[in-house]
Amino acid sequence: MKEIIFIVEKDPEGGFNASALGYSIITQGETMAELKNNVRDAIKCHFSEEKDIPQIIRLHFVSEEVFTYA
């Protein structure tokens, strides 16, 4: 079974950005529901044949927190 992994980060201006590992697929969405729909659409556009589309989509959320020592 094939799967594809997306790195998801919060956009500083709002919403989310997602980029696929190992594929040139990048998309975004204002809400999580919109992001998931846009990820599906981007995958469908990227793969020319239905049989090549990964059946499992994994979203890996990355967050960054910055703070000072003092």
Secondary structure, DSSP 8 states (H G I E B T S, - for coil): --EEEEEEEE-TTSSEEEEETTS--EEEESSHHHHHHHHHHHHHHH-SSGGGS-SEEEEEEE--------
